[in-house]
């Protein structure tokens, strides 16, 4: 079955950086669009960034210029490089793989930006 496992979250000071990884197994990663979402306490899950199989990217306005989504099809892994982090970026971050019939989600990784 398809499995997505996120890693790389943690506690970072404002202005710092983190790189999240999403390792995918059991699916056809190379042709699947991938996305990163986040959910802060008491708020709805929202799109952060997405990347097509061909490498076209799209970002939420709140992270443009600070976050970069990428993928390595040889490793079946998607990444989210997060720079210039601010407290408002604090949330659980989830990756999603868009399947042909259903979407697949990881379990999430906590990112906390605090001094």
N, C-alpha and C positions, 0 to 999 in steps of 0.2 A: 504494500500500500504506500501511498505518497506520505512522506514525512518531511516537515520543515523544522529546522532547529536553529533558533537565533542564539547569538552570543555576542559578547563585547560590551554589554551595558555596565553601568556602575555609577559611582559618585564622582563628579568632576566639579571644579570651581568655575565660576563664570569666566568666559573667555577661553576656556579649555577646549580640548578636542576628544572625540571618541570615534572609533570605527566599529560599526555593527556588521556582523556577518550572518548570513542566512544560508545554511547548507541544506540542500534538497536531495532527497533520495526517493526512488520509486516512481519518478515521473519523467516526462520528456522535457527536461529543463530548458534545453537549448532553443526550443520554439515557443516557450511560454512567456508571456509578459509577466513581469515581476513588479511588486509594489511594496513600499514601506508605509505603514500607518502608525498612528500613535493615539493613545487615549489617556488623558489626564483625569484625575479623580473628579467625579461629578460631571464629566463632559462626554460628548459622543466621540466615537472613534473617527479620526479624520485622516485623509490622505496626506502624506508628506512628500512622497516622490514615487515615480514609476518609470519603468524602462521596458521598451519593447524588445522582442527577440533580435531586432536589427540594431538596437542600441540607441534608439530615439528616447529622449528623456523629457520628463515633465515634473515641475515642482510646485508645491504650494507657495504662495507669495511670501509667507512668513519665513521660509527657509531659503529662498533664492539667494544665491551668492555665498551662502554659508555651508550648505549641505550638497553632497555629490553622490548620486547613485551610480553604481556600476555593476557589471556582472562578469564572471569568468565561466564560460560555458564548459571549459575543460575540467573545471573543479565543481561544476554544478552548484555554484555559490553566487549569491548576490551580496552586495556591500552597500553600506550607507556611511560615508565619511561625513562627520559632523564637526564643523569648526566654529569658532566664535560662539560657543554655547552660552545661552542666557537662561535664567531661572524658568522662563516661560516654556522652555523646551522639555521641562521635567514631565515625564509620562512613561507609560509602558509602550514600548515599540514592538510592533508586530510586522512580520513579512507575510506577503500573500503571493501565491502563484495562481495565475488565471488558467484553469484547465479548460478542456474542450466542453465539458458539461457542468463542472462545479469548480468553485474556488477552494484552494487549500490554504490553511493558516498555520503559522507557527504558534508556540505557546507564549511568546512575548518575552521581552527582556527589559528590565527597569533601567531607566536613565534618570538620574537625579542631578540637577545643576544647583549647587548651593555652596556658599562660602562658610 
